[in-house]
Amino acid sequence: MFLNLENGVLSINPYRNPKAVETTQEDLLKFLDSDECLTASIENVLELFNTTEGWMAQYTGITGSGEFANKEEAYNISGNNLQEIKSNALLNWGSELELGAVKVIVHD
């Protein structure tokens, strides 16, 4: 795997690019557990899209189970009002998530 740090964003990619550094999964895990690694703040973002088939949600951030989701999608989100739709959408990524801890973007 290859690591690339660009504009303050660390990306992990299976393919080499000119700025990437090769590493192993074991070395990466050691680094992440070390004192050298700065803890980054991850913003949880829920995007809601009003489609002809109903509401679709896309989530990026830490899930209720502690895993990282990157633009994961859920379909057929329902609710009687926008607040209910937001809450129901978050249930796809863990009931522990609260709306106050998530940035919500609505695309009508």
C-alpha positions as CSV (number, residue, x, y, z in Angstrom):
1,M,0.0,0.0,0.0
2,F,1.1,3.6,-0.5
3,L,0.6,6.7,1.6
4,N,0.1,10.1,0.2
5,L,-0.1,13.3,2.3
6,E,-1.5,16.2,0.3
7,N,-3.1,19.4,1.6
8,G,-3.2,18.0,5.1
9,V,-5.1,14.9,4.0
10,L,-3.5,11.4,4.4
11,S,-4.8,8.9,1.8
12,I,-4.0,5.2,1.6
13,N,-4.0,3.8,-1.9
14,P,-3.0,0.4,-3.4
15,Y,-1.4,2.2,-6.4
16,R,1.8,4.2,-6.5
17,N,1.8,7.8,-7.5
18,P,4.8,10.2,-7.6
19,K,4.3,11.6,-4.1
20,A,3.4,8.3,-2.4
21,V,5.4,6.4,0.2
22,E,5.3,2.6,0.3
23,T,4.5,1.0,3.6
24,T,3.1,-2.2,4.9
25,Q,-0.1,-2.6,6.9
26,E,1.8,-3.7,10.0
27,D,4.1,-0.6,9.8
28,L,1.1,1.7,9.3
29,L,-0.7,0.2,12.4
30,K,2.5,0.6,14.5
31,F,2.7,4.2,13.4
32,L,-1.0,4.9,14.2
33,D,-0.5,3.5,17.7
34,S,2.7,5.5,18.3
35,D,3.1,8.9,20.0
36,E,4.4,10.3,16.6
37,C,1.0,10.1,15.1
38,L,-1.2,13.2,15.6
39,T,-4.8,12.5,16.1
40,A,-6.9,14.1,13.4
41,S,-10.4,15.4,13.9
42,I,-12.9,13.7,11.5
43,E,-16.0,15.6,10.7
44,N,-19.1,13.4,10.4
45,V,-21.2,14.4,7.4
46,L,-24.6,13.2,6.4
47,E,-25.9,14.3,3.0
48,L,-29.5,13.8,2.0
49,F,-30.7,13.8,-1.6
50,N,-34.4,14.1,-2.5
51,T,-34.7,11.8,-5.5
52,T,-37.7,10.8,-7.6
53,E,-37.5,7.4,-5.8
54,G,-37.4,9.0,-2.3
55,W,-34.6,10.1,0.0
56,M,-31.1,8.8,-0.4
57,A,-28.5,9.4,2.3
58,Q,-24.7,9.5,2.0
59,Y,-22.5,9.3,5.1
60,T,-18.9,10.0,5.7
61,G,-17.4,9.8,9.2
62,I,-17.2,7.5,12.2
63,T,-20.1,5.0,12.5
64,G,-21.8,4.0,15.8
65,S,-19.6,0.8,15.8
66,G,-16.4,2.9,15.5
67,E,-15.6,2.2,11.9
68,F,-14.9,4.8,9.2
69,A,-17.4,5.2,6.4
70,N,-16.5,7.1,3.3
71,K,-19.5,8.2,1.3
72,E,-21.5,5.1,2.1
73,E,-25.0,5.3,0.7
74,A,-28.4,4.2,2.0
75,Y,-31.7,4.4,0.0
76,N,-35.4,4.6,0.6
77,I,-35.1,6.8,3.7
78,S,-38.6,7.8,4.9
79,G,-40.1,10.1,7.5
80,N,-43.0,12.4,8.1
81,N,-40.7,15.5,8.2
82,L,-37.1,16.5,7.5
83,Q,-36.1,16.0,11.1
84,E,-37.4,12.4,11.1
85,I,-35.7,11.7,7.7
86,K,-32.4,12.9,9.2
87,S,-32.8,10.7,12.3
88,N,-33.9,7.7,10.2
89,A,-31.0,8.1,7.9
90,L,-28.5,8.1,10.7
91,L,-29.9,4.8,12.0
92,N,-28.2,3.1,9.0
93,W,-24.8,3.9,10.5
94,G,-25.5,3.3,14.2
95,S,-28.2,4.3,16.6
96,E,-25.6,5.8,18.9
97,L,-25.0,8.7,16.4
98,E,-26.8,11.9,17.4
99,L,-27.8,14.7,14.9
100,G,-25.8,17.2,17.0
101,A,-22.6,15.4,16.3
102,V,-23.2,15.3,12.5
103,K,-23.1,18.0,9.9
104,V,-26.2,17.6,7.7
105,I,-26.4,18.8,4.2
106,V,-29.8,18.6,2.4
107,H,-30.0,18.6,-1.4
108,D,-33.7,19.2,-2.3
